[in-house]
């Protein structure tokens, strides 16, 4: 009876799923590629697609950065112009006339002469013009 009883226990263990006579399955990844295979590299088409996408992204970034630099240059020109106008108006309020950039520096109204604008006096200091230089035209 011992022999028949042990056979019954073995079938009970199989029924519970603790023991299986099936061979274990090899793991498979989500992309349906066999994990156990030695050929796990990228194909030439996949690499070319990645290179093209990176090229397109780099072109977009270059044009976006160029736009930022242009806006920065325009802002610098506007700020320099406003500084010159403010200095001239402050000088007019204290002396009654407009003056040269060198005199504005001497009077302490400017730190240095502008490299973005050329100031020209008209009528002996009754008026002035600002001519943009370089990118500030």
C-alpha positions in Angstrom: 0.0 0.0 0.0 2.9 2.3 0.5 3.6 2.4 -3.2 0.0 3.3 -4.2 -0.2 5.9 -1.5 3.0 7.7 -2.7 1.6 7.8 -6.2 -1.5 9.4 -4.9 0.5 12.1 -3.1 2.5 12.9 -6.3 -0.6 13.4 -8.3 -2.0 15.7 -5.5 1.2 17.8 -5.6 0.9 18.1 -9.4 -2.7 19.2 -9.0 -1.7 22.0 -6.8 0.8 23.2 -9.3 3.8 22.8 -7.1 5.4 20.3 -9.4 5.3 20.3 -13.1 6.7 18.0 -15.7 6.6 20.7 -18.4 9.9 22.2 -19.5 10.4 25.8 -18.4 9.7 28.5 -21.0 12.3 31.0 -22.0 11.6 34.6 -21.1 10.4 36.9 -23.9 10.6 40.7 -23.9 7.7 43.0 -24.8 9.0 43.7 -28.3 8.7 40.0 -29.2 12.5 39.6 -29.3 13.8 36.4 -27.9 15.8 37.3 -24.8 18.0 34.3 -25.1 19.2 35.1 -28.6 22.6 36.6 -29.3 21.3 39.1 -32.0 20.0 41.9 -29.8 21.4 44.9 -31.7 19.6 47.7 -33.6 19.0 47.5 -37.3 20.4 50.0 -39.8 17.0 51.4 -40.4 16.4 52.0 -36.7 19.7 53.8 -36.4 19.0 56.0 -39.4 15.6 57.0 -38.1 17.2 58.0 -34.8 19.9 60.1 -36.6 17.3 61.8 -38.8 15.1 62.7 -35.7 18.2 64.1 -33.9 19.1 66.1 -37.0 15.6 67.6 -37.1 15.6 68.5 -33.4 19.0 70.2 -33.8 17.8 72.4 -36.6 14.8 73.4 -34.5 17.0 74.3 -31.6 19.5 76.3 -33.7 16.7 78.5 -35.2 15.2 78.9 -31.7 18.5 80.1 -30.2 19.2 82.4 -33.1 15.8 84.1 -32.5 16.7 84.6 -28.8 20.0 86.2 -29.7 18.4 88.6 -32.2 15.8 89.7 -29.6 18.7 90.2 -27.1 20.6 92.4 -29.5 17.4 94.4 -30.2 16.9 94.8 -26.4 20.5 96.0 -26.0 20.1 98.6 -28.7 16.8 99.9 -27.2 18.3 100.1 -23.7 21.4 102.0 -25.0 19.2 104.4 -26.9 17.0 105.0 -23.8 20.1 105.6 -21.7 21.4 108.2 -24.1 18.1 110.0 -24.3 17.7 110.0 -20.5 21.3 111.4 -20.0 20.6 114.1 -22.6 17.3 115.1 -21.0 19.0 115.2 -17.5 21.8 117.4 -18.9 19.2 119.7 -20.6 17.4 120.0 -17.2 20.6 121.0 -15.4 22.4 123.1 -18.0 19.8 124.2 -20.5 21.5 122.6 -23.6 22.2 119.2 -25.1 25.8 118.2 -25.1 28.3 115.6 -26.6 28.6 112.1 -25.2 32.1 112.9 -23.9 30.6 115.8 -21.9 27.8 113.5 -20.6 30.5 111.1 -19.3 32.4 114.0 -17.7 29.2 115.3 -16.0 28.6 111.7 -14.6 25.4 111.1 -16.6 27.0 108.2 -18.6 29.7 105.7 -17.6 31.2 105.4 -21.1 30.4 106.7 -24.6 28.0 104.5 -26.6 29.4 102.0 -29.1 25.9 101.4 -30.5 24.9 105.0 -31.4 26.6 108.1 -32.7 25.2 111.3 -31.1 25.3 114.4 -33.3 24.5 117.9 -31.9 22.3 120.2 -34.0 22.1 124.0 -33.6 24.7 124.5 -30.9 23.1 122.2 -28.5 19.4 123.0 -29.1 18.7 119.5 -30.5 20.5 116.2 -31.3 20.2 113.1 -33.4 21.1 109.5 -32.7 22.4 107.4 -35.5 22.5 103.6 -35.0 25.8 101.8 -35.6 26.2 98.1 -36.6 23.1 96.1 -35.6 21.3 99.1 -34.1 20.4 100.7 -37.5 
